[in-house]
């Protein structure tokens, strides 16, 4: 297995980030306390119950299936370049 070209990898990351809803990123940052306001007004977000969060979910969030290959907006060529390389000319030394 060989590493993908840097431009292919960067293109994959850019497309993946562009597919993420901006509201999801904002809510995630607030939930883990990264971007909460400094005056303490949003501190309760850290302790919200999961049931409350699920009730606020939109129908598109509930209908998304991460295993649905038809929903992936990455071309087959890009996926093959990243994941299906059978070239063994580079030794993989692990992580």
C-alpha positions in Angstrom: 0.0 0.0 0.0 1.3 3.4 -0.8 0.3 6.8 0.5 -1.9 8.9 -1.7 -0.5 12.0 -3.5 -0.7 15.1 -1.3 -3.0 16.9 -3.7 -5.4 14.0 -3.8 -5.4 13.8 0.0 -5.9 17.5 0.4 -8.8 17.4 -2.2 -10.4 14.6 -0.2 -10.2 16.6 3.1 -11.5 19.8 1.5 -14.5 18.0 0.0 -15.2 16.2 3.3 -15.1 19.5 5.3 -17.3 21.2 2.7 -19.9 18.4 3.1 -20.2 19.1 6.9 -23.0 21.4 7.9 -21.7 24.7 9.4 -24.3 24.4 12.2 -23.0 21.0 13.1 -19.5 22.4 13.6 -20.7 25.3 15.6 -22.8 23.2 17.9 -20.0 20.7 18.3 -17.5 23.4 19.3 -20.0 24.8 21.8 -20.8 21.4 23.2 -17.2 20.6 24.0 -16.5 24.2 25.3 -14.0 25.3 22.6 -15.9 28.4 21.5 -18.3 29.2 24.3 -18.7 32.8 25.3 -16.3 34.0 28.0 -19.1 35.5 30.2 -20.4 32.1 31.1 -23.8 32.5 29.3 -23.3 29.3 27.3 -21.7 27.1 30.0 -24.9 25.1 30.3 -24.4 23.7 26.9 -21.7 21.5 28.3 -24.2 19.8 30.6 -27.3 19.5 28.3 -29.0 16.2 28.3 -28.7 14.1 25.1 -32.5 13.8 24.9 -32.7 17.6 24.5 -30.1 17.6 21.7 -31.9 14.8 19.9 -35.2 16.6 20.0 -33.6 19.6 18.3 -32.2 17.4 15.4 -33.5 18.2 12.0 -35.1 15.5 9.8 -32.1 15.6 7.5 -29.8 14.7 10.5 -32.1 11.8 11.3 -32.3 10.5 7.8 -28.6 10.5 7.0 -27.1 7.0 6.6 -23.2 7.1 6.8 -23.1 3.7 5.0 -25.1 4.8 2.0 -22.6 4.9 -0.8 -25.0 6.9 -3.0 -24.9 9.8 -0.5 -21.1 10.2 -0.8 -20.2 13.1 -3.0 -16.7 11.8 -3.8 -16.0 10.4 -7.2 -15.2 6.8 -7.6 -11.8 7.7 -9.1 -10.9 9.6 -5.9 -12.0 6.7 -3.7 -10.0 4.2 -5.7 -6.9 6.5 -5.6 -7.2 6.8 -1.8 -8.3 3.4 -0.7 -7.9 0.7 -3.4 -4.3 1.0 -4.3 -2.6 -2.4 -4.7 0.8 -1.1 -5.4 3.3 -2.7 -2.9 6.4 -0.7 -3.9 6.5 1.2 -0.6 6.9 -0.6 2.8 4.4 0.5 5.4 6.1 0.8 8.8 2.9 1.4 10.8 1.7 4.3 12.8 
